[in-house]
Amino acid sequence: MKNLSIILLFILIFIGCAPKSAESYDSAAMAFDVAPSKDKLEVMEEIEVIQTAEDAPDSRALNQSPDDGKVSQSLNQSSKVVKKKIIKDGTMGIEVDDLNKTKTKIDSLVKAYGGYFENEDLSNSNNNSSYTLKIRIPSNKFEQFLSQTEKGEKSVLYKNIQARDVTEEFIDLETRLGNKKSYVVQYKNLLSRATKVEEILQIQEKLRALEEEIESTTGRLRYLNDQVDFSTLELNLIKETDFKFIPKNRDKFSEKLKQSLSNGWYNFVDFILALLSNWALLIVFGVIMYFIIKLWKKRKLKRANKSK
């Protein structure tokens, strides 16, 4: 009997503990299911995550933890060794003795240094003749070209050379371009998983906007590269000459007279046609003038009778 009581006591203890262990097991399983997982994120939620990364001032900061000091340090060190991007351009005016001879010399120099003329303009006035040239020269030969251009000429009237450092803008554009390309890859992966029409349309719109931004950024980088690789010089070659009056060509008086008479006749015809096209207004105006004149005559007649 005593042994039976002990057995019953153990059974009751086991039954009392069983629900608690099941409950703890269920809660643990529920906590596991609630934990976030990338595989369980919906497409729309992932779109919002990518959009947040796009809108961030610096997307690299989103994925950088406090322990990434070494990574930041290496990035800073790598940015220090980046080749400088310098844009050189300038303007220069030279007074010459022989304009054609100097122009031939500039043509030879441009060809020898691997440059080209972007614009070329010749002008003649009463007291000088001049060439206005816009020249593109490889930047590593720009200084040599300038010294050769000045050599042997009469005098340098003015000279202004500028250098602009666009390294920071260049690095920023390259970073943005890399980020946008990575976003395109992510959106394309989402597009392959999207099943709803709303999701597909939204992703396609995001892709279209990103591709336009990539084209714009690529174009800007291409322009900066061209400006860095080739320096621009606006060169004026001026030859002073003795004043010489050059009369302007004028038409014959008889031809001008014919033209004036013809224009006067056409203007008169246009005036008559304009009046005829507004005949209704002319009738109304005539009726109004008729009553005004009639009223004025009556008043004049009354005044004459009173004076008598």
Residue pairs with C-beta under 8 A, 6 or more apart in sequence:
41 49
43 190
43 193
43 194
43 195
43 196
43 199
43 203
44 199
44 202
46 186
46 190
47 187
47 190
47 199
47 202
47 203
47 206
50 183
50 186
50 187
50 190
50 206
51 206
52 62
53 59
53 62
53 183
54 179
54 183
56 62
59 179
60 175
64 71
64 72
79 171
82 167
82 171
84 165
84 167
85 165
85 166
85 167
85 170
85 224
85 228
86 139
86 163
86 164
86 165
86 166
86 167
86 228
87 163
87 164
87 166
87 224
87 227
87 228
87 231
88 139
88 142
88 161
88 162
88 163
88 164
88 231
89 161
89 162
89 227
89 231
89 232
89 233
90 146
90 159
90 160
90 161
90 162
90 231
90 232
90 233
90 234
91 158
91 159
91 160
91 233
91 234
91 235
91 236
92 146
92 149
92 150
92 156
92 158
92 159
92 160
92 233
92 234
92 235
92 236
93 156
93 157
93 158
93 159
93 235
93 236
93 238
94 102
94 149
94 150
94 153
94 154
94 155
94 156
94 157
94 235
94 236
94 237
94 238
95 153
95 154
95 155
95 156
95 157
95 238
95 239
95 240
96 102
96 153
96 154
96 237
96 238
96 239
97 154
97 239
98 239
99 129
99 130
99 131
99 237
99 239
102 153
102 237
103 131
103 237
106 133
106 135
106 149
106 235
106 237
109 145
109 148
109 149
110 116
110 117
110 135
110 137
110 145
113 137
113 138
113 141
113 144
113 145
114 137
114 138
114 141
115 135
115 136
115 137
115 138
115 141
115 145
115 230
116 135
116 136
117 133
117 134
117 135
117 136
118 134
118 135
118 136
118 232
119 132
119 133
119 134
120 131
120 132
120 133
120 134
121 131
121 132
121 133
122 129
122 130
122 131
122 132
123 129
123 130
123 132
126 243
126 244
126 245
126 246
127 240
127 241
127 242
127 243
127 244
128 238
128 239
128 240
128 241
129 238
129 239
129 241
130 236
130 237
130 238
130 239
131 235
131 236
131 237
132 234
132 235
132 236
133 234
133 235
133 236
133 237
134 232
134 233
134 234
134 235
135 232
135 233
135 234
135 235
136 230
136 231
136 232
137 145
137 230
137 231
137 233
138 229
138 230
138 231
139 228
139 229
139 230
139 231
142 231
142 233
145 233
146 161
146 233
149 235
150 156
157 236
157 238
166 224
166 227
166 228
169 224
170 221
170 224
173 217
173 220
173 221
173 224
174 221
176 217
177 214
177 217
177 218
177 221
180 210
180 213
180 214
180 217
181 214
183 206
183 210
184 207
184 210
184 211
184 214
187 203
187 206
187 207
187 210
188 207
190 199
190 203
191 200
191 203
191 204
191 207
194 200
194 203
275 282
